[in-house]
Amino acid sequence: MITVKRFECRQGGGCCYVLSDETKECVIVDPGFNTPQERQIVSGYIAENGLKPVKLLCTHWHYDHVMGNRFVTDKYNVKTYIHPKDRGLLKFTKAVCLAFGIRAEDPSTDTVDIVEGDVITFGNSRLKVIHTPGHTEGGVCFYSEDDGMCLTGDTLFAGSIGRTDFPGGDMEKMKASLKRLVTELPGACIIYPGHGERSTIAQESKTNPFLMI
């Protein structure tokens, strides 16, 4: 069974997740943290629980979700798993952060491509990759059928959706991605978004105004 630990990243406002199971292997998803304090909080949780990070997973490239990539890959010697349509943007992280007055390092280029239908494993757990373009061209969600949960990145939030007015965004593609999620995933599926609190597919289908399209 997967244990989900959520961390709020103050500078960018995103959420980082550490997913682990009974084997103590874990994956780190969207490490948008950048301050020494936040690094200590996340690494402290990993150390205190005896976890072994084996992969870094990216739902998409935006600076507020990858600022901590370099810290994670250097500290834990893991590779970065990202969709090829977003992979090339990693090299712009430092420059984009500087534009927002934030000092950050470019993420490692030692990456592994992930595409629609791939299955990412850690310990006894499996996460299916669902390609959900709209917020970015290479946006993905990570779905565990066994645990009834899905990390939706900046595709689907509780009560809202990711913006489509950034470069690489596309509202028509976003609509198609959202339709996939609400029709292919069970209503009881818990969603863990890239910003904000968790919800369920059923709750969003009933109340999210962007799903009434």
QUIQUI-V787024 format. One record per pair of residues at least 12 apart in sequence whose ideal C-beta (glycine too) atoms are under 10 Angstrom apart, sorted by the first residue. I is the first residue (numbers start at 1). J is the second residue. D is the distance in whole Angstrom. If there is no record, write none. Layout:
# QUIQUI-V787024
I|J|D, I|J|D
This chain:
# QUIQUI-V787024
1|20|10, 1|21|6, 1|22|7, 1|124|9, 1|125|8, 1|144|10, 1|146|8, 1|147|6, 2|19|5, 2|20|7, 2|21|5, 2|22|9, 2|26|9, 2|27|10, 2|122|9, 2|123|9, 2|124|9, 2|125|5, 2|126|10, 2|127|9, 2|144|6, 2|146|8, 2|147|5, 2|148|10, 2|149|7, 3|18|8, 3|19|7, 3|20|5, 3|21|7, 3|22|9, 3|26|9, 3|49|9, 3|51|9, 3|125|10, 3|147|9, 4|17|6, 4|18|8, 4|19|6, 4|20|9, 4|29|9, 4|144|10, 4|147|9, 4|149|7, 4|151|8, 4|190|8, 4|192|6, 4|198|8, 5|17|7, 5|18|5, 5|19|8, 5|20|8, 5|26|9, 5|28|10, 5|42|9, 5|45|6, 5|46|9, 5|49|8, 5|51|9, 6|18|8, 6|29|10, 6|192|7, 6|193|10, 6|197|9, 6|198|8, 7|28|10, 7|30|10, 7|31|9, 7|32|9, 7|33|7, 7|38|7, 7|41|6, 7|42|6, 7|45|8, 7|68|10, 8|32|9, 8|33|9, 8|38|9, 8|41|10, 8|195|9, 8|196|10, 9|30|8, 9|31|8, 9|32|4, 9|33|4, 9|34|7, 9|35|9, 9|38|6, 9|42|9, 9|64|7, 9|65|8, 9|67|8, 9|68|8, 9|194|10, 9|195|10, 10|32|9, 10|33|8, 10|34|9, 10|35|7, 10|37|9, 10|38|7, 11|32|8, 11|33|8, 11|34|5, 11|35|7, 11|38|8, 11|63|9, 11|64|7, 11|67|7, 11|68|10, 11|97|9, 11|100|8, 11|101|10, 11|102|6, 11|104|9, 12|30|10, 12|32|5, 12|33|8, 12|34|8, 12|62|8, 12|63|7, 12|64|3, 12|65|7, 12|66|9, 12|67|6, 12|68|10, 12|97|9, 12|100|9, 12|102|8, 12|104|10, 12|194|10, 12|195|9, 13|32|8, 13|64|6, 13|194|9, 13|195|6, 13|196|9, 14|30|6, 14|31|9, 14|32|4, 14|33|9, 14|59|10, 14|62|8, 14|63|9, 14|64|5, 14|65|5, 14|66|9, 14|67|9, 14|68|10, 14|153|9, 14|154|8, 14|193|9, 14|194|5, 14|195|6, 14|196|10, 15|29|9, 15|30|7, 15|32|8, 15|33|10, 15|64|10, 15|65|9, 15|151|9, 15|153|10, 15|192|7, 15|193|7, 15|194|6, 15|195|6, 15|196|7, 15|197|9, 15|198|9, 16|28|7, 16|29|7, 16|30|5, 16|31|5, 16|32|6, 16|33|6, 16|38|8, 16|41|10, 16|42|7, 16|65|8, 16|67|10, 16|68|7, 16|72|9, 16|194|9, 17|29|4, 17|30|7, 17|31|9, 17|57|9, 17|59|10, 17|142|9, 17|151|6, 17|192|6, 17|194|9, 18|31|9, 18|42|7, 18|45|7, 18|46|7, 18|49|9, 18|51|7, 18|53|8, 19|51|10, 19|55|10, 19|57|8, 19|122|7, 19|123|9, 19|125|7, 19|127|8, 19|142|8, 19|144|8, 19|147|9, 19|149|9, 19|151|8, 19|192|9, 20|45|10, 20|46|9, 20|49|7, 20|50|10, 20|51|5, 20|52|9, 20|53|9, 20|122|8, 20|123|7, 20|125|9, 21|51|10, 21|122|7, 21|123|4, 21|124|6, 21|125|5, 21|144|10, 21|147|9, 22|123|7, 22|124|7, 22|125|9, 23|51|10, 23|52|8, 23|54|10, 23|122|8, 23|123|3, 23|124|6, 23|125|8, 24|46|10, 24|49|8, 24|50|6, 24|51|5, 24|52|6, 24|123|7, 25|51|7, 25|52|5, 25|53|8, 25|54|5, 25|55|9, 25|121|9, 25|122|5, 25|123|4, 25|124|9, 25|125|8, 26|45|10, 26|46|7, 26|49|8, 26|51|4, 26|52|7, 26|53|5, 26|54|7, 26|55|9, 26|76|10, 26|122|7, 26|123|8, 26|125|9, 27|51|10, 27|53|7, 27|54|7, 27|55|5, 27|56|7, 27|57|5, 27|78|8, 27|81|8, 27|120|7, 27|121|9, 27|122|5, 27|123|9, 27|125|9, 27|127|8, 27|142|9, 27|151|10, 28|42|8, 28|43|10, 28|46|8, 28|51|10, 28|53|6, 28|54|9, 28|55|8, 28|56|5, 28|57|7, 28|58|10, 28|68|8, 28|69|9, 28|71|10, 28|72|5, 28|73|10, 28|75|10, 28|76|8, 28|78|8, 28|80|10, 29|55|9, 29|56|8, 29|57|5, 29|58|8, 29|59|7, 29|65|9, 29|81|10, 29|127|9, 29|142|7, 29|151|6, 29|153|9, 29|192|9, 29|194|9, 30|56|9, 30|57|7, 30|58|6, 30|59|6, 30|60|8, 30|62|9, 30|64|9, 30|65|4, 30|66|7, 30|67|10, 30|68|9, 30|69|9, 30|151|8, 30|153|7, 30|154|9, 30|194|6, 31|56|7, 31|57|10, 31|58|9, 31|65|8, 31|66|7, 31|67|7, 31|68|3, 31|69|6, 31|70|9, 31|71|7, 31|72|5, 31|73|9, 31|80|10, 31|107|9, 32|62|8, 32|63|8, 32|64|5, 32|65|5, 32|66|7, 32|67|5, 32|68|6, 32|69|9, 32|104|10, 32|194|8, 32|195|10, 33|64|10, 33|67|7, 33|68|4, 33|71|8, 33|72|9, 34|63|9, 34|64|9, 34|66|10, 34|67|4, 34|68|6, 34|70|10, 34|71|8, 34|97|8, 34|102|7, 34|103|8, 34|104|5, 34|105|9, 35|67|9, 35|68|9, 35|102|10, 36|71|10, 38|67|10, 38|68|8, 38|71|10, 39|68|7, 39|71|6, 39|72|9, 39|75|8, 42|68|8, 42|71|9, 42|72|8, 42|75|10, 43|71|8, 43|72|9, 43|75|7, 43|76|9, 46|72|10, 46|75|9, 46|76|8, 51|76|10, 51|123|10, 52|76|8, 52|78|10, 52|122|9, 52|123|9, 53|72|7, 53|73|10, 53|75|8, 53|76|4, 53|77|9, 53|78|6, 53|122|9, 54|76|8, 54|77|10, 54|78|6, 54|79|9, 54|120|10, 54|121|9, 54|122|5, 54|123|8, 55|72|10, 55|76|9, 55|78|6, 55|79|7, 55|80|8, 55|81|6, 55|112|8, 55|120|7, 55|121|9, 55|122|6, 55|127|10, 56|68|9, 56|69|6, 56|72|5, 56|73|6, 56|76|8, 56|78|5, 56|79|7, 56|80|5, 56|81|7, 56|82|9, 56|107|9, 56|108|9, 56|111|9, 56|112|10, 57|78|10, 57|80|8, 57|81|5, 57|82|8, 57|112|10, 57|114|8, 57|120|7, 57|122|9, 57|127|8, 57|129|9, 57|140|9, 57|142|6, 57|151|8, 57|153|10, 58|80|6, 58|81|7, 58|82|4, 58|83|8, 58|86|7, 58|87|9, 58|90|9, 58|107|9, 58|111|9, 58|114|9, 58|138|9, 58|139|10, 58|140|8, 58|142|10, 58|153|8, 59|82|9, 59|83|9, 59|86|9, 59|129|10, 59|132|9, 59|135|9, 59|136|9, 59|138|9, 59|139|6, 59|140|6, 59|141|7, 59|142|7, 59|151|6, 59|152|8, 59|153|3, 59|154|7, 59|155|8, 59|162|10, 59|193|9, 59|194|6, 60|82|8, 60|83|7, 60|85|9, 60|86|5, 60|89|9, 60|132|9, 60|133|9, 60|134|10, 60|135|6, 60|136|4, 60|137|9, 60|138|6, 60|139|4, 60|140|7, 60|141|10, 60|153|5, 60|154|6, 60|155|8, 60|162|8, 60|168|9, 60|194|8, 61|82|7, 61|83|9, 61|85|9, 61|86|4, 61|87|8, 61|88|9, 61|89|4, 61|90|6, 61|91|10, 61|92|8, 61|93|8, 61|96|10, 61|107|9, 61|136|6, 61|137|9, 61|138|7, 61|139|9, 61|168|9, 62|86|9, 62|89|8, 62|93|9, 62|96|8, 62|135|8, 62|136|7, 62|139|9, 62|153|9, 62|154|7, 62|162|9, 62|163|10, 62|166|8, 62|168|9, 62|194|9, 63|89|9, 63|92|8, 63|93|6, 63|94|9, 63|95|9, 63|96|5, 63|97|5, 63|98|10, 63|99|9, 63|100|7, 63|102|8, 63|104|7, 64|96|10, 64|97|9, 64|100|9, 64|102|9, 64|154|9, 64|194|8, 64|195|9, 65|93|10, 65|136|10, 65|153|8, 65|154|8, 65|194|6, 65|195|10, 66|80|9, 66|82|9, 66|86|9, 66|89|9, 66|90|7, 66|93|6, 66|96|10, 66|97|9, 66|104|9, 66|106|9, 66|107|5, 67|93|7, 67|94|9, 67|96|10, 67|97|6, 67|102|7, 67|103|10, 67|104|5, 67|105|9, 67|107|9, 68|104|8, 68|105|10, 68|107|9, 69|82|9, 69|90|7, 69|93|8, 69|104|9, 69|105|8, 69|106|9, 69|107|3, 69|108|7, 69|111|10, 70|90|10, 70|93|9, 70|94|9, 70|104|8, 70|105|4, 70|106|7, 70|107|5, 70|108|6, 71|104|9, 71|105|8, 71|107|10, 72|107|9, 72|108|9, 73|107|7, 73|108|4, 73|109|10, 73|110|7, 73|111|10, 74|105|9, 74|108|8, 77|110|10, 78|108|9, 78|110|9, 79|108|8, 79|110|5, 79|111|6, 79|112|5, 80|107|6, 80|108|6, 80|109|8, 80|110|7, 80|111|5, 80|112|7, 80|114|10, 81|111|7, 81|112|5, 81|113|8, 81|114|5, 81|118|9, 81|120|6, 81|127|10, 81|129|9, 81|140|9, 81|142|9, 82|107|9, 82|111|6, 82|112|8, 82|113|7, 82|114|7, 82|138|7, 82|140|8, 83|111|10, 83|113|7, 83|114|6, 83|115|7, 83|116|9, 83|118|10, 83|129|8, 83|131|7, 83|132|10, 83|133|9, 83|136|8, 83|137|8, 83|138|3, 83|139|7, 83|140|5, 84|111|9, 84|112|10, 84|113|5, 84|114|8, 84|115|7, 84|137|10, 84|138|7, 85|113|10, 85|115|9, 85|131|9, 85|133|8, 85|136|8, 85|137|4, 85|138|3, 85|139|9, 85|140|10, 85|168|8, 86|111|10, 86|133|10, 86|136|6, 86|137|7, 86|138|3, 86|139|7, 86|140|9, 86|168|8, 87|107|10, 87|109|8, 87|111|6, 87|112|9, 87|113|7, 87|114|10, 87|138|7, 88|109|10, 88|111|10, 88|138|9, 89|107|10, 89|136|8, 89|137|9, 89|138|8, 89|167|9, 89|168|8, 90|106|7, 90|107|5, 90|108|8, 90|109|7, 90|111|7, 91|106|6, 91|107|8, 91|109|7, 92|106|8, 93|105|8, 93|106|5, 93|107|6, 94|106|5, 94|107|9, 113|138|10, 114|127|10, 114|129|5, 114|131|9, 114|138|9, 114|140|7, 114|142|9, 115|129|7, 115|131|7, 115|138|9, 115|140|8, 116|128|9, 116|129|6, 116|130|7, 116|131|4, 116|132|9, 116|140|8, 117|129|7, 117|130|8, 117|131|8, 118|130|10, 118|131|9, 118|140|9, 118|142|10, 119|143|10, 120|142|7, 120|144|10, 124|146|9, 125|144|7, 125|146|7, 125|147|7, 126|142|10, 126|143|9, 126|144|7, 126|145|8, 126|146|7, 126|147|9, 127|140|10, 127|141|9, 127|142|4, 127|143|7, 127|144|6, 127|145|9, 127|146|10, 127|147|9, 127|149|9, 127|150|9, 127|151|8, 128|140|10, 128|141|9, 128|142|7, 128|143|5, 128|144|8, 128|145|7, 128|150|9, 129|141|8, 129|142|7, 129|143|8, 130|142|8, 130|143|6, 130|150|8, 130|151|10, 130|152|9, 130|155|9, 130|177|8, 130|180|7, 130|181|7, 130|184|8, 130|185|9, 131|177|8, 131|180|9, 132|152|8, 132|153|8, 132|154|9, 132|155|4, 132|156|8, 132|162|9, 132|173|9, 132|174|8, 132|176|9, 132|177|4, 132|178|8, 132|180|7, 132|181|7, 133|155|9, 133|164|10, 133|168|8, 133|169|9, 133|170|7, 133|172|10, 133|173|4, 133|174|8, 133|176|8, 133|177|6, 134|154|9, 134|155|6, 134|156|10, 134|161|8, 134|162|7, 134|163|9, 134|164|6, 134|168|9, 134|169|7, 134|170|6, 134|171|7, 134|172|8, 134|173|4, 134|174|3, 134|175|7, 134|176|7, 134|177|5, 134|178|7, 135|153|7, 135|154|4, 135|155|6, 135|156|10, 135|161|8, 135|162|4, 135|163|7, 135|164|7, 135|166|8, 135|168|8, 135|169|6, 135|170|9, 135|173|9, 135|174|7, 135|177|8, 135|194|9, 136|153|9, 136|154|8, 136|155|9, 136|162|8, 136|164|10, 136|166|7, 136|167|9, 136|168|5, 136|169|7, 136|170|9, 136|173|10, 137|167|9, 137|168|5, 137|169|9, 137|170|8, 137|173|8, 138|168|8, 139|152|9, 139|153|6, 139|154|7, 139|155|6, 139|162|8, 139|168|9, 139|169|9, 139|173|9, 139|174|9, 139|177|7, 139|194|9, 140|152|10, 140|153|7, 140|155|8, 140|177|10, 141|153|6, 141|155|6, 141|156|8, 141|177|8, 141|180|9, 141|181|7, 141|185|9, 141|191|9, 141|192|10, 141|193|10, 141|194|10, 142|192|9, 143|181|9, 143|184|9, 143|185|7, 143|189|8, 143|191|10, 144|189|9, 144|190|10, 145|185|9, 145|186|9, 145|189|9, 147|189|9, 147|190|8, 148|185|9, 148|186|7, 148|188|6, 148|189|5, 148|190|6, 148|200|9, 148|201|10, 149|185|10, 149|188|10, 149|189|6, 149|190|5, 149|191|8, 149|192|7, 149|198|9, 149|200|10, 150|181|7, 150|185|6, 150|186|10, 150|189|6, 150|190|7, 150|191|5, 150|192|7, 150|193|9, 150|200|10, 150|201|8, 151|190|10, 151|191|8, 151|192|5, 151|193|8, 151|194|8, 151|198|10, 152|177|10, 152|178|10, 152|181|7, 152|185|10, 152|189|10, 152|191|5, 152|192|7, 152|193|5, 152|194|7, 152|198|10, 152|199|9, 152|201|10, 152|204|9, 153|192|9, 153|193|7, 153|194|4, 153|195|9, 154|166|10, 154|169|10, 154|193|7, 154|194|4, 154|195|7, 155|174|7, 155|177|6, 155|178|7, 155|180|10, 155|181|7, 155|191|9, 155|193|8, 155|194|8, 156|174|10, 156|177|8, 156|178|6, 156|181|6, 156|182|8, 156|185|10, 156|191|6, 156|193|6, 156|194|9, 156|199|8, 156|201|9, 156|204|6, 156|208|8, 156|210|8, 156|211|8, 157|191|8, 157|193|4, 157|194|8, 157|195|6, 157|196|5, 157|197|9, 157|199|8, 157|204|8, 157|208|8, 157|210|9, 158|191|8, 158|192|10, 158|193|6, 158|195|9, 158|196|5, 158|197|5, 158|198|7, 158|199|4, 158|200|9, 158|203|8, 158|204|7, 158|207|9, 158|208|8, 159|193|10, 159|196|8, 159|197|9, 159|199|8, 159|203|9, 159|204|8, 159|207|7, 159|208|6, 159|209|8, 159|210|9, 160|193|9, 160|195|9, 160|196|8, 160|204|9, 160|208|7, 160|209|8, 160|210|6, 161|174|7, 161|175|9, 161|177|9, 161|178|7, 161|193|9, 161|204|9, 161|208|8, 161|209|9, 161|210|4, 161|211|8, 161|213|10, 162|174|7, 162|177|9, 162|178|10, 162|193|9, 162|194|7, 162|195|8, 162|210|10, 171|213|9, 174|210|8, 174|213|10, 175|210|9, 175|211|9, 175|213|6, 178|204|9, 178|205|10, 178|208|9, 178|210|7, 178|211|6, 178|213|8, 179|211|8, 179|213|9, 181|201|7, 181|204|8, 181|205|9, 181|211|9, 182|201|6, 182|202|9, 182|204|7, 182|205|5, 182|208|9, 182|211|6, 183|201|9, 183|205|9, 184|201|9, 185|200|9, 185|201|5, 185|202|10, 185|205|10, 186|200|9, 186|201|7, 186|202|8, 187|200|7, 187|201|5, 187|202|3, 187|203|8, 187|204|9, 187|205|7, 187|206|9, 188|200|6, 188|201|7, 188|202|7, 189|201|5, 189|202|8, 189|204|10, 190|203|10, 191|203|9, 191|204|7
